[in-house]
Structure formats: structure tokens, C-alpha cells
Amino acid sequence: MASGTASFRAPGMFGCEFCPKALPTKGSLNRHRNTHIRPYKCDICQSGFALRSDLRRHEGKHGSVDPQYMCKWPKCDFRGSARKDNLLRHMKKMHSEVVPTDEEDTCNATLLRDAYDEAVENRKESEKSLTILRLVQDGNITSLELLLHEGGNVMETTDTGKTALHIAAFNGHLKIVELLLNMNIEHNAKDSDGRSALHEAARGGNSQIFRELIAAGLDLFDRNNNGEDPLCEACRNGHRDLVQEILGMETQPWSRNDSILSLSPLTLYSIYNHNIDDGKADRLRRGIKLAIENGHRAITEAILFQYLDSNRTFLEYALKKAASLGDYQLVVSILQRKDRLRLRVCFRALRLAAVHRDSPIMDTLFEEAIRPKIGADMKELHILLLRVAACDNDDIVRFLIEKGANLNYQSGRHRFTPLHIASSHGKLTIVATLLEAGAHVDLSSYKGTALSMAIVRGNKEVSALLVEAGADINVSVKYGGTILQEATRRGYKEFIELLIEKGAEINAPGSHRSGTALQEAVKKGDKEIIESLIERGAEINAPSSQYAGTALQEAVKKGDKELIELLIEKGAEINAPANNGSSTALQEAIKREHKEIIESFIEKKAKVNAPANYHSGTALQEAVRRGSESIIAQLIQHGADVNAPENPGSPWDPNPGVAIQEAVKHGDQTIVDMLLLAGADANTPANKNRGTPLQEAVRNDNEYTVKQLIDLGVDVNASAVDSSNHSWRSNCNPEIAIREAVKKGNQKILEMLTRAGAVDPKKS
């Protein structure tokens, strides 16, 4: 009977004794087996590898001198690879071109192959020239001295710029370092990453070599291309003794009475605490960061507690870093000096731990540091809950609630609760968490309830959740309308349906910030919402407000003929009066020159003589302003009052004047004749927006119209009106006719006015 663990393999396949896999040849089996046994071992760290090339690449981390395969393509910044197949893969990916012809494709492939062959050949040549560096790496000082005696090139470098001194310093070959320092070579040479031999000694943790290099004049504070000095290298690689030695070298050995102290770091830590400049602070912060990130807690503790004597700035920095990286033991160690930690930093560390949902650290921070600091007064905890309500981490919210934070705490003069803040920022999961924990859904703040704040910020998912939780849906939004009106303004169809189902008042009146729900839907132009609101009983002829016209007036502003027809079919009143939010439907159509809509309204008996208002002149005045002859003719034919009074309108956007004034001002003689023929009063007096017809004609140098008006017997001495309402506004109206003619310098008009009896009161 076959074993239960036997593998079923096809005939001719070779099975692996370490796993069920079967391979077709012995060679492929041997290569696969190497992935299990990893026969190629690193002499330094004993790591195993399946391929020799993988071992070589790994040895580069330990200062190996083996050259890399470097890309020879022009201006390529590829940093090299220990494997030539990786180089080839890089070149095909980065330097192959998509070309239209086979000939160009062949040319590109040839260029790639030539560059690749050159890279392989260069690597072979580099290997031949690295004899001295290999001897240095192996620590073979006897052979090295012999080769140097015979004239060997001690200035050889690897393809990353490392010298023999770099390699010896990293690999811990003290005798070779001493030999090289006594030779005429550049001690401060740097590799392509900006590292000196001192960096390499720190990276390798070789204290004695480090001291030798310092004695030879290398700079203890020298930085590489990443701004890291030897201290950073020692911290990263976990060399605690060397870290302490470096810090001891930096310390100024003076007490307060200037007596010389021992160089031992243990006697100097408290002094250093009072003498940390910005440069030292930056270096120490980098060192602490690298030590924590690489799991070297002993180094971090040595720097913090011995060297820095628990300096608060660095303790707080390390606490936040340890909390963010989940180093529980270091957090516990730092909290032994909790009296030096500020509460806000403990809160920050708590939030960082919460990002990674690190419950042990969160609990320890709270119980060991935060609770003792806040004592019986929980106000600080309540405020922290307010702050985290705007974040995306519901774990910290739950944690604070469990620890006693008040869900309904209202802060300061704005009276915001955590639910207000989460709703305003659209934090759906936080809102859900707060509601589940029992947060009051309808507490009012300076900006309204949570629901009103959510809808104003466009957070419809949060708004829907609040409605489902029982929020009052008929509250008004600050600086806005009701919840339904705001939802309609934004076009939230599903949410509108939800609000109506929950009993939202569909016909709530408009305000100075919002129209009714239907008016807002028309302004949005969403026919589906409009039809839904009408079907559910929305009042089509709800009066206009300061913010919006009637539904029909708003549809006219959009120029949507289909929507206009729909509203009229549903009973919209064409002649609804104007208000602060809009002109009449006909006036709005004329202002926008929608001819088909105008004709339709006139056919449906729209009032052509609706009075001018704050937003508009009469229908005829607006048509004259726009020079629409056909519309003017239609309006006159249907009884438009050519002498209807004007309304000044806004000082910043004035309305047109009386029809004849407006026509003369714009110099359209055909329209002037049409109006005069229809009975327009040529003696219309000046007003805030316009001069008399004669004054406007003189200002325009319109000799024909001036003569025409004089022939009609207009008052050539009619008074002018100053249009300015304030001292800082200039007058935009013309002066009296004779004075306007003198200003323009038109002699012919001046003579006509003089013959007609015009005089300037100031000169008489």
C-alpha cells in the first residue's frame, strides 16, 4: 500500500525531496533544490542564497568589491546590478523604442545589444583591476604590502567609488587601515553616496578603526548625500558601544565652574542637556529615529536616558516615533519618565498608535501617562475626542469613549460636539461609531445640527445615516434653506426620496438664502427631481423669495423650453409678479432674448405691461435696451405702454430708462421712430438712470435725432439729473443739452440748440 505522503509524478519526472514539486531534468531539480538548502553562504552574516549571483549582490551590503553591471546607454542613471540578466531586463524595459518599421526596430535592437555587450565587457575589465581591493577585503595584509611594494595602484576604487580605506574600515582590518593611513592617499575620499571611510567604520561597528580615522583628521560630523553622519550609521546598524563613544567625543567636558571632567559619557550626560544647539539636535533626532526604525532599543535608551539625561524634547520625539512604529517596550521605558512628558504629546502618541490599531500601546499610554495627567477633570479627554472626530480612525474614537470621553461635549462658543465635527468633515465611519455609542443626533451648534452641517458640506452619505438615526429633517440650515431644499439644490435624488419618506416638509417656504424645494430643483435643472416633487404635491406657484423666483421664472432664466412647457402644463402662473428674487417670466425671457419663449408667453396672454422692478425694466424697456426690433413691434402691437415709468434698480446694475430714453441713448433711429410713432413722450424728464431724450441725443452727437426732437417741440432747457447717490460715485448722466453740446464741441448741434432757445443758466 502506498504511503499517504507519496507524491504522484508523471514518468520521467524528478521529484524534490523537500516539497511535492517534480521537475523534468536533473539540472532543473538541482537548481530548485538550492532554493531549499541555499548553499551559498555569506561569510559575514551567514545568510544563505540559492544563486551565487544573489550572494554577490548581498555582499554589496557588507562592502564587497565585486563590480556591478552598469548600463552604458547615454544619460542613463541606472545604479547597476550584480546580475547581468537584471541589466538586460532594465535595458529592454527602459531603452527599447516602439518604431514604425522593421528596419528601425532592427537598428534599435542592435544598439541595445551593443550597449549590453559593452557593459559586460567593462565589468570583466573592472574585475581585473580590483586586485588590491580584493586583498583589502580579505584582510590579506602580507600580499597587499608585497603588491604595493611592486607598484600596485592603491588608488583603485569600486564602481560605487569606494577606496581601499573604505573597504578596510568597514571590514574591520585595523592593520590595513593603519598601513593605508601612513601612505600618501586621500583620507577624506567619498563614494558615490557621499560616505567617507569614517561612515564605513561606523557602519561596520569598528570602534578602534573609528578612533584611528578620527585621529587621522576625518570629520566626526561629516554627512553623506542623505545628510547622515557616522552617528546615524552606528545607530542604524545597532552598534551601541560605538554610539556611546561617538557621543562621548562630541561632548564638551566642562562643568558649571569650568573644571575639566572625565571624557566618560556617563559623567557628561546632564551637562549636554543644557547645551544642545540646532545642529546637534538634528543629528540626535536622526540617530534616535534610525535606532527606533531598525529595532535597536538599547541605543535609543542610551541616548535618551544616559547621554541626554531624559531631555524632554527628545523623549517626546522618541515616544511619538516608538508609538507609530509599535515598539511597546520602548514606550514603556520612556513612560518611566512621564513627568517630563506633556499631555498633548501623550495624546499625539496615542493617535499615532491608533493608526496601527496597537491596543497594548494605546492602553499603556492612557493608563500610565494620560489618566494621571488629566486626573478627575476629564475636559482634556473630551476635547481630544472632538479633535479625533475629524480623522479617519474610528478605533481611537471607540477607545476614548471607552475611557470615559463625553460623546455630547460641546466646546467653546461654537458649541460643536464630536458628531457635529465628524458630520461636517464627512467621516462616515466616525459618525456611525458615535451614533452607535449613543451620541445625541439633534444637538444644535453655532452652525446648526449635525444633519444641517453635513448637508451644507455635501456629505450625502453622512446625511442619510443621520436621517436614518432619527435626526430632525425639518430644521433650517444656517445661511441656507431646509434640509430638503439643500438636498434639492445639490441634486441628491436618493436622499431627497429618503427625506420625503421620513416626512420632510415639501412646501417649506423659501428664504433669503434658498428657494422652495421645487424652485431649487428647477434652478438645478433636474427634470426627474422636478417631476418627483410635483407628483408628491410640491406647490408650482409658490411665491418667489429674496433668493429665487417662482418655478416658472427660474425655468425661464435657464432657457429650458421643455421645462417651461411642463410647468405651464402643470398649472404654473405665467403672470406671477416680480419680487426681489426675479422679474416676471416675460421680462426674464426678454432679458435673455429667448424669442420662441417670448412669442409663446405673448400668445398665452402674458402681461406686457407688468411694471418695472428692482431686477428689471418693463418688457418693452428691456427689449429696447437689447435692440430687438421684432420683439418691440410685437409688444407695441399687444399694447405695451411706451411711456411706462422706469425703476432705477441696483446702483451696481441699473435698469434701463423709459423706452424713448433708452432708444436714444443706444442711437437706434429705427427704434426711436417706432416708439415716437407709437406715442412715446419726447419730453420724458431725466431720471437717475438716463437724461432726457434730447440730452442723450446731444451726448451721442446724433444730429438727426437732435433736429427731430427739436422739431417735435421738446424742452431744450430741461433740467438734468445727477445719477450719483454718494459722494464717491461719479455722475453717469448727461448735463443739460446746451452744456453737453459745448462739452462735445459739436458746432452744428450747438447752433440748432441756440436757435431753439437753449441757454446755460450759469452764463446768463
C-alpha positions in Angstrom: 0.0 0.0 0.0 1.4 3.3 -1.0 2.3 5.8 1.7 -0.2 8.6 2.4 2.5 11.2 1.8 3.7 9.7 -1.5 3.8 12.1 -4.5 2.1 11.2 -7.7 4.6 12.1 -10.5 4.5 11.6 -14.3 7.0 9.1 -15.7 10.4 10.7 -16.4 10.0 13.5 -13.8 12.4 14.1 -10.9 10.9 14.7 -7.5 12.2 17.2 -4.9 12.7 15.6 -1.5 11.8 18.8 0.3 8.5 19.6 -1.4 5.9 17.8 -3.7 7.2 19.6 -6.8 8.6 17.5 -9.8 10.9 18.7 -12.5 11.8 17.4 -16.0 15.6 17.3 -15.7 18.3 16.7 -13.1 19.7 20.1 -13.8 16.4 21.9 -13.1 16.0 19.7 -10.0 19.4 20.8 -8.6 18.6 24.4 -9.2 15.2 24.0 -7.5 16.8 22.1 -4.6 19.1 25.1 -4.0 16.1 27.2 -3.1 15.7 24.9 -0.1 19.3 24.3 1.0 20.7 27.7 0.0 24.3 26.5 -0.4 25.9 29.9 -1.0 26.6 31.4 2.4 27.7 35.0 3.4 30.9 34.9 5.4 29.9 37.9 7.4 26.2 37.3 8.4 25.9 33.6 7.4 22.8 34.3 5.2 22.2 31.6 2.6 21.3 32.0 -1.1 20.2 29.8 -3.9 22.3 31.5 -6.6 25.9 32.7 -6.4 24.9 36.0 -8.1 22.4 36.6 -5.3 25.2 36.1 -2.8 27.3 38.7 -4.6 24.5 41.2 -4.7 24.0 40.6 -0.9 27.7 41.0 -0.2 27.5 44.5 -1.6 25.8 45.4 1.6 28.9 44.3 3.5 31.3 46.3 1.4 32.0 43.7 -1.3 34.3 45.0 -4.1 32.7 42.9 -6.8 31.8 45.3 -9.7 28.3 45.8 -10.9 26.9 45.5 -14.4 26.4 49.2 -15.3 24.1 50.4 -18.1 26.0 52.1 -20.9 23.0 53.7 -22.5 23.7 57.5 -22.8 22.5 59.5 -19.8 21.0 56.5 -18.0 21.1 56.8 -14.2 20.7 53.0 -13.5 22.8 52.2 -10.4 23.9 48.8 -11.6 23.1 45.2 -10.8 25.2 42.2 -9.7 23.3 40.1 -12.3 23.6 40.7 -16.0 20.1 39.3 -16.6 18.8 42.2 -14.5 20.8 44.6 -16.6 19.4 43.2 -19.8 15.8 43.4 -18.4 16.4 47.0 -17.4 17.7 47.9 -20.9 14.8 46.3 -22.7 12.3 48.0 -20.4 13.8 51.5 -20.4 15.5 51.8 -23.7 13.5 49.8 -26.2 11.5 52.0 -28.6 8.3 51.4 -30.4 9.2 52.1 -34.1 7.0 52.0 -37.2 9.3 49.9 -39.4 11.2 46.7 -39.2 14.4 48.4 -40.2 14.2 50.9 -37.3 13.3 48.0 -35.0 16.4 46.1 -36.0 18.6 49.2 -35.6 17.2 49.8 -32.1 17.8 46.1 -31.1 21.4 46.4 -32.4 22.1 49.5 -30.3 20.7 47.7 -27.2 22.8 44.6 -27.8 26.0 46.8 -28.4 25.4 48.7 -25.1 24.7 45.5 -23.3 27.9 43.8 -24.6 29.9 46.9 -23.7 28.5 46.7 -20.1 29.5 43.0 -19.8 33.0 43.7 -21.1 33.5 46.7 -18.8 32.6 44.5 -15.8 35.2 41.9 -16.9 37.8 44.7 -17.1 36.8 46.0 -13.7 37.3 42.6 -12.1 40.8 42.5 -13.4 41.7 45.9 -12.0 40.4 45.2 -8.4 43.3 43.0 -7.2 44.3 45.4 -4.4 40.7 45.9 -3.3 40.2 42.2 -3.1 43.2 41.8 -0.9 41.9 44.6 1.3 38.5 43.0 1.6 40.1 39.6 2.5 42.4 41.3 5.1 45.5 39.8 3.4 48.0 42.4 4.5 51.1 40.4 3.6 50.1 40.1 -0.1 48.9 43.7 0.0 52.2 45.0 1.2 54.1 42.9 -1.4 51.8 44.2 -4.2 52.1 47.8 -3.1 55.9 47.4 -2.9 55.8 46.3 -6.6 53.9 49.4 -7.6 50.3 48.3 -7.3 47.7 51.1 -7.6 46.5 51.9 -4.1 44.0 54.5 -5.6 41.8 51.8 -7.1 38.0 52.3 -6.5 35.0 50.1 -6.9 32.3 51.1 -9.4 30.5 52.9 -6.5 33.6 54.9 -5.7 34.8 53.1 -2.6 38.5 53.2 -1.9 40.7 50.7 -0.2 40.3 52.7 3.0 36.5 52.4 2.8 36.7 48.7 2.4 39.2 48.1 5.2 37.3 50.4 7.6 34.1 48.5 7.0 35.5 45.0 7.2 37.4 45.8 10.4 41.0 45.3 9.1 42.9 47.6 11.6 46.4 46.8 10.3 45.4 47.6 6.7 43.8 50.8 7.8 47.0 51.9 9.6 49.0 50.9 6.6 46.8 53.0 4.3 46.7 56.0 6.6 50.5 56.1 6.5 50.5 56.2 2.7 50.0 59.2 0.5 46.3 58.7 -0.3 43.2 60.8 0.2 41.9 60.1 3.6 38.6 62.0 3.1 37.6 60.4 -0.2 33.9 59.8 -0.6 32.0 57.1 -2.5 29.1 57.8 -4.8 26.7 58.0 -1.8 28.9 60.6 -0.1 30.2 58.2 2.5 33.7 58.6 3.9 35.8 55.8 5.4 34.5 57.1 8.8 31.0 56.3 7.8 32.1 52.8 6.8 33.8 52.2 10.1 30.6 53.3 11.9 28.5 51.1 9.7 30.7 48.1 10.5 30.8 49.0 14.2 34.7 49.0 14.4 35.4 51.3 17.3 39.2 51.1 17.2 39.3 51.9 13.5 36.9 54.7 14.1 39.3 56.2 16.6 42.2 55.8 14.2 40.3 57.7 11.5 39.4 60.5 13.9 43.0 60.8 14.9 43.9 61.0 11.2 41.7 64.0 10.8 38.5 62.7 9.5 35.4 64.8 10.3 33.2 63.4 13.0 30.3 65.5 11.7 30.8 64.7 8.0 27.5 64.0 6.2 26.7 61.8 3.3 24.4 62.6 0.4 21.3 61.9 2.6 22.6 64.2 5.4 23.6 61.4 7.7 26.8 61.4 9.7 28.7 58.5 11.3 26.5 58.6 14.3 23.5 57.8 12.1 25.3 54.8 10.6 26.1 53.4 14.0 22.5 53.9 15.2 21.1 52.2 12.1 23.3 49.2 12.4 22.9 48.7 16.1 26.4 49.4 17.4 25.7 50.6 20.9 29.2 50.9 22.2 30.3 52.9 19.2 27.3 55.2 19.5 28.3 55.9 23.1 31.8 56.5 22.1 30.8 58.9 19.3 28.6 60.8 21.7 31.4 61.0 24.2 33.7 62.5 21.5 31.1 65.2 20.9 30.5 66.3 24.5 32.1 69.4 25.8 33.9 68.3 29.0 33.2 71.4 31.2 31.2 71.7 34.4 29.4 74.8 35.5 32.5 76.0 37.4 34.7 75.3 34.3 36.6 72.4 35.9 37.7 69.7 33.5 35.7 66.5 33.7 36.4 63.0 32.6 35.6 62.1 29.0 33.4 59.2 30.1 29.9 59.9 28.6 28.2 58.7 31.9 29.6 61.8 33.7 28.6 64.2 30.9 25.0 63.5 30.1 23.5 66.1 32.4 25.8 68.8 31.1 24.9 68.1 27.5 21.3 68.5 28.4 21.9 72.3 28.8 23.9 72.7 25.6 22.1 71.3 22.5 22.2 73.6 19.5 20.1 73.1 16.4 22.8 71.1 14.6 23.3 68.7 17.5 19.5 68.4 17.9 19.1 67.4 14.3 21.8 64.8 14.5 20.5 63.2 17.6 16.9 63.2 16.3 18.2 61.4 13.2 20.1 58.9 15.3 17.1 58.2 17.5 14.9 57.8 14.5 17.2 55.3 12.8 17.7 53.3 16.0 13.9 53.0 16.6 13.2 52.2 13.0 15.7 49.4 13.0 14.7 47.9 16.3 17.8 49.0 18.4 16.0 49.9 21.6 19.2 49.7 23.7 20.8 52.5 21.6 17.7 54.7 21.9 17.6 54.3 25.7 21.3 55.0 26.0 20.9 58.3 24.1 17.8 59.3 25.9 18.4 58.4 29.5 22.2 58.4 29.8 23.5 60.9 27.3 20.6 63.3 27.2 19.5 62.9 30.8 15.9 62.5 29.7 15.7 65.7 27.8 12.0 66.4 27.3 12.3 67.4 23.6 13.9 64.1 22.6 11.9 62.0 25.0 8.7 63.3 23.3 10.1 62.8 19.9 11.1 59.2 20.7 7.7 58.5 22.3 5.9 59.5 19.2 8.2 57.5 17.0 8.0 54.4 19.1 4.2 54.6 19.3 3.9 55.0 15.5 6.2 52.0 14.9 4.7 49.8 17.6 7.8 49.5 19.8 5.9 48.6 23.1 9.0 48.0 25.2 10.5 51.4 24.3 7.1 53.1 25.0 7.1 51.5 28.5 10.7 52.6 29.0 10.0 56.2 28.0 6.9 56.4 30.2 9.1 55.8 33.3 10.0 59.5 32.8 6.3 60.5 32.2 6.7 63.5 34.5 8.8 65.1 31.7 6.2 64.5 29.0 3.5 67.0 28.1 -0.1 65.8 27.9 -0.6 67.0 24.3 2.4 64.9 23.3 1.0 61.8 25.0 -2.3 62.5 23.1 -0.3 62.7 19.9 1.4 59.4 20.6 -1.9 57.8 21.4 -3.3 58.9 18.0 -0.2 57.5 16.2 -0.6 54.2 18.0 -4.3 54.2 17.0 -3.4 54.5 13.3 -1.9 51.0 13.6 -4.6 49.8 16.0 -1.9 49.0 18.5 -4.1 48.3 21.6 -1.3 47.5 24.1 0.5 50.8 23.4 -2.8 52.7 23.5 -3.8 51.2 26.8 -0.3 51.7 28.3 -0.2 55.4 27.2 -3.6 56.1 28.6 -3.2 54.4 31.9 0.4 55.3 32.6 0.6 58.8 31.3 -2.7 60.3 30.2 -5.0 59.4 33.0 -2.6 60.5 35.8 -2.2 63.8 34.0 -5.8 64.6 33.4 -6.9 63.4 36.9 -10.5 63.8 37.8 -11.1 66.6 35.3 -12.0 64.9 32.0 -12.2 68.1 30.0 -8.9 67.4 28.1 -10.2 63.9 27.2 -13.5 65.4 25.9 -11.5 67.9 23.8 -9.3 65.2 22.4 -12.5 63.3 21.2 -13.5 66.5 19.5 -10.2 66.6 17.6 -10.1 63.0 16.6 -13.7 63.2 15.3 -12.3 64.8 12.1 -9.9 61.9 11.4 -10.4 58.6 9.7 -9.6 56.3 12.6 -12.7 55.0 14.4 -10.5 52.9 16.7 -9.3 56.0 18.6 -12.8 57.3 18.8 -14.0 54.0 20.4 -11.0 53.9 22.7 -11.7 57.4 24.0 -15.4 56.7 24.5 -14.5 53.5 26.5 -12.2 55.6 28.6 -15.0 58.0 29.5 -14.9 60.8 27.0 -18.2 62.7 26.8 -20.0 61.9 23.5 -22.1 65.1 23.7 -19.5 67.5 25.0 -19.9 71.0 23.4 -16.9 73.1 23.1 -16.5 76.9 23.3 -18.8 79.5 21.8 -19.5 77.4 18.7 -20.9 74.5 20.8 -19.7 71.8 18.4 -20.0 68.2 19.5 -17.9 65.3 18.1 -20.9 64.4 16.0 -21.0 67.9 14.5 -17.4 67.8 13.6 -17.5 64.2 12.1 -20.6 65.0 10.1 -19.2 68.3 8.8 -16.0 66.5 7.6 -17.9 63.6 6.0 -16.4 60.9 8.3 -19.0 58.2 7.8 -17.4 55.6 10.0 -16.8 58.1 12.8 -20.4 59.2 12.6 -21.6 55.6 12.7 -19.4 54.9 15.7 -20.7 58.0 17.6 -24.3 57.2 16.9 -23.8 53.5 18.0 -22.3 54.8 21.2 -25.4 57.0 21.9 -24.5 60.5 20.6 -27.4 63.0 20.6 -28.3 63.4 17.0 -30.1 66.8 17.2 -28.0 69.0 19.5 -27.7 72.4 18.0 -24.4 74.3 17.5 -23.4 77.7 16.1 -23.8 76.3 12.6 -26.9 74.1 13.3 -27.4 70.4 13.9 -25.2 67.6 12.7 -27.5 67.0 9.8 -27.6 70.6 8.6 -23.8 70.8 8.8 -23.4 67.6 6.8 -25.8 68.6 4.0 -24.1 72.1 3.7 -20.8 70.4 3.1 -22.3 68.0 0.6 -21.8 64.8 2.7 -24.9 63.0 1.5 -23.9 59.5 2.9 -23.4 61.0 6.3 -26.7 62.9 5.9 -28.6 59.8 5.1 -27.1 58.0 8.1 -28.2 60.8 10.4 -31.7 60.8 8.9 -31.9 57.0 9.5 -30.8 57.7 13.1 -33.8 59.9 13.6 -32.4 63.4 13.0 -34.9 66.2 12.7 -35.3 66.7 8.9 -37.2 70.0 9.0 -34.6 72.1 10.7 -33.2 75.1 8.7 -29.6 75.2 7.6 -27.7 78.3 8.7 -27.2 80.6 5.7 -29.5 78.2 3.7 -32.9 76.6 3.4 -34.3 73.5 4.9 -32.6 70.1 4.6 -34.8 69.2 1.6 -34.1 72.5 -0.1 -30.3 72.0 0.3 -30.5 68.4 -0.9 -32.5 69.5 -4.0 -30.0 72.3 -4.7 -27.3 69.6 -4.9 -29.4 67.1 -6.8 -29.2 64.2 -4.3 -32.1 62.1 -5.7 -32.0 59.2 -3.4 -31.6 61.4 -0.4 -34.5 63.6 -1.5 -36.7 60.4 -1.6 -35.5 59.4 1.8 -36.3 62.9 3.3 -39.8 62.9 1.8 -40.4 59.3 3.0 -39.4 60.5 6.5 -41.8 63.4 6.4 -39.8 66.4 5.2 -42.0 69.4 4.5 -42.0 69.6 0.7 -43.6 73.1 0.5 -41.5 74.8 3.2 -41.3 78.5 2.1 -38.2 80.0 0.6 -35.9 82.4 2.4 -33.3 85.0 1.8 -30.8 82.1 1.2 -33.0 79.5 -0.6 -36.0 79.0 -2.8 -38.6 76.3 -2.2 -37.6 72.7 -2.9 -39.2 72.9 -6.4 -37.6 76.2 -7.2 -34.2 74.8 -6.3 -34.9 71.8 -8.4 -35.7 74.0 -11.4 -32.6 76.0 -10.8 -30.6 72.7 -10.8 -32.4 71.7 -14.0 -33.0 68.1 -12.9 -36.3 67.1 -14.6 -36.5 63.8 -12.7 -36.4 65.5 -9.3 -38.8 68.2 -10.6 -41.4 65.7 -11.7 -41.0 63.7 -8.5 -41.6 66.8 -6.4 -44.7 67.8 -8.4 -46.1 64.3 -8.1 -45.6 64.4 -4.3 -47.5 67.7 -4.1 -45.0 70.5 -4.5 -46.7 73.9 -5.0 -45.8 75.0 -8.5 -46.8 78.6 -7.9 -45.2 79.0 -4.5 -44.3 82.7 -4.3 -40.8 83.9 -5.1 -38.4 85.0 -2.3 -35.3 87.1 -1.9 -33.2 84.2 -3.3 -35.4 82.7 -6.1 -38.2 83.5 -8.4 -41.2 81.2 -8.9 -40.5 77.8 -10.5 -41.5 79.1 -13.9 -39.4 82.3 -13.6 -36.4 80.2 -12.7 -37.1 77.9 -15.7 -37.1 80.9 -18.0 -33.7 82.0 -16.6 -32.4 78.7 -17.7 -34.0 78.9 -21.1 -35.3 75.4 -20.9 -38.4 75.3 -23.2 -39.3 71.7 -22.3 -39.3 72.5 -18.6 -41.3 75.7 -19.2 -43.9 73.7 -21.1 -44.0 71.1 -18.3 -44.6 73.7 -15.6 -47.3 75.5 -17.6 -49.0 72.2 -18.3 -48.9 71.5 -14.5 -50.5 74.9 -13.9 -47.7 77.4 -13.5 -48.8 81.0 -13.5 -47.3 83.0 -16.3 -48.1 86.4 -14.8 -46.7 85.7 -11.3 -45.4 89.1 -10.1 -41.8 90.0 -9.8 -40.0 90.0 -6.4 -36.5 90.6 -5.1 -35.6 87.2 -6.4 -36.7 87.6 -10.0 -38.5 89.6 -12.7 -41.7 88.3 -14.3 -41.5 85.4 -16.6 -41.9 87.6 -19.7 -39.3 90.1 -18.5 -36.8 87.3 -17.8 -37.4 85.9 -21.3 -36.8 89.2 -22.9 -33.6 89.9 -20.9 -32.3 86.6 -22.2 -33.7 87.1 -25.7 -35.4 83.7 -25.9 -37.6 84.6 -28.9 -39.6 81.4 -29.0 -40.3 81.6 -25.3 -41.3 85.3 -25.6 -43.7 84.5 -28.5 -45.2 81.6 -26.6 -45.8 83.8 -23.5 -47.4 86.6 -25.5 -49.7 84.0 -27.2 -50.6 82.8 -23.7 -51.6 86.3 -22.7 -48.6 87.3 -20.6 -48.9 90.8 -19.2 -46.8 93.0 -21.4 -47.2 96.0 -19.1 -46.1 94.4 -15.8 -44.3 97.2 -14.0 -40.5 97.6 -13.8 -39.0 96.3 -10.6 -35.7 96.1 -8.8 -34.3 93.5 -11.1 -35.8 94.6 -14.4 -37.4 97.3 -16.6 -40.7 96.7 -18.3 -40.8 94.1 -21.1 -40.6 96.9 -23.6 -37.7 98.8 -21.9 -35.7 95.5 -21.7 -36.4 94.9 -25.4 -35.3 98.4 -26.3 -32.1 98.0 -24.3 -31.3 95.0 -26.4 -32.3 96.5 -29.7 -34.8 93.7 -30.5 -36.9 95.4 -33.2 -39.2 92.4 -33.9 -39.9 91.9 -30.1 -40.5 95.6 -29.7 -43.0 95.5 -32.6 -44.8 92.6 -31.1 -45.0 94.2 -27.7 -46.4 97.5 -29.1 -48.8 95.5 -31.2 -50.1 93.9 -28.0 -50.5 97.2 -26.2 -47.2 97.8 -24.4 -47.1 101.2 -22.7 -44.3 103.1 -24.4 -44.3 105.7 -21.6 -44.2 103.3 -18.7 -42.0 104.7 -15.8 -38.7 103.1 -15.1 -37.3 101.6 -11.9 -33.7 102.6 -11.1 -32.8 99.1 -9.9 -29.4 98.4 -8.3 -26.7 101.1 -8.3 -24.2 98.4 -9.5 -26.6 97.0 -12.2 -29.0 99.8 -13.1 -32.2 99.1 -15.0 -33.0 100.7 -18.4 -34.7 104.0 -18.5 -38.0 104.9 -20.1 -38.3 103.3 -23.5 -37.6 106.5 -25.6 -34.7 107.5 -23.3 -33.2 104.0 -23.8 -33.6 104.0 -27.6 -32.0 107.5 -28.0 -29.1 106.5 -25.6 -28.3 103.5 -27.8 -28.6 105.5 -31.0 -31.0 103.1 -32.8 -33.0 105.5 -35.0 -35.4 102.8 -36.3 -36.5 102.0 -32.7 -36.7 105.7 -31.9 -39.1 106.2 -34.8 -41.1 103.2 -33.8 -41.6 104.5 -30.3 -42.4 108.1 -31.4 -44.9 106.7 -33.9 -46.5 104.6 -31.1 -46.9 107.8 -28.9 -43.7 107.9 -26.9 -43.3 111.2 -25.0 -40.3 113.1 -26.4 -40.3 115.3 -23.3 -39.7 112.5 -20.9 -37.9 114.1 -18.0 -34.4 113.0 -16.9 -34.2 110.4 -14.1 -31.5 108.6 -12.0 -30.5 106.4 -14.9 -30.9 108.5 -18.0 -31.1 112.1 -19.3 -33.9 113.4 -21.4 -34.1 112.1 -24.9 -32.6 115.4 -26.2 -29.7 115.3 -23.7 -28.9 111.7 -24.6 -29.0 112.6 -28.3 -26.7 115.5 -27.8 -24.3 113.3 -25.8 -24.2 110.8 -28.7 -23.6 113.6 -31.3 -26.7 112.4 -33.1 -27.6 115.4 -35.2 -30.6 113.8 -36.9 -32.3 112.9 -33.6 -31.5 116.3 -32.1 -33.2 118.0 -35.0 -36.1 115.5 -34.9 -36.7 116.2 -31.2 -36.4 120.0 -31.6 -38.9 119.8 -34.4 -41.2 117.9 -32.1 -41.0 120.8 -29.7 -39.1 119.3 -26.8 -37.9 121.5 -23.9 -34.3 122.4 -24.9 -33.7 123.7 -21.4 -35.0 120.7 -19.5 -33.1 120.0 -16.2 -30.5 117.3 -15.9 -30.4 114.8 -13.0 -27.3 113.7 -11.2 -27.1 109.9 -11.2 -24.7 109.6 -8.3 -26.1 108.5 -4.9 -22.9 109.1 -2.9 -20.0 111.4 -3.0 -17.7 108.6 -4.1 -19.8 107.8 -7.2 -19.4 109.8 -10.4 -22.3 111.1 -12.4 -23.1 109.0 -15.4 -26.0 111.1 -16.8 -25.6 113.9 -19.4 -25.8 117.5 -18.4 -28.3 120.0 -19.8 -28.4 119.9 -23.6 -26.5 123.2 -24.3 -23.8 122.3 -21.8 -23.4 118.8 -23.2 -23.1 120.3 -26.8 -20.3 122.7 -25.6 -18.5 119.8 -23.9 -18.7 117.7 -27.1 -17.6 120.6 -29.3 -20.3 119.9 -32.0 -20.9 123.3 -33.5 -23.8 122.3 -35.6 -25.8 120.9 -32.7 -24.8 123.9 -30.7 -26.3 126.2 -33.3 -29.5 124.2 -33.5 -30.0 124.4 -29.7 -29.2 128.1 -29.6 -31.8 128.8 -32.4 -34.3 126.8 -30.4 -33.7 129.0 -27.4 -31.3 126.9 -25.3 -29.4 128.8 -22.7 -26.9 127.9 -20.0 -28.2 129.2 -16.6 -24.6 129.6 -15.3 -23.7 132.0 -18.1 -26.9 134.1 -18.2 
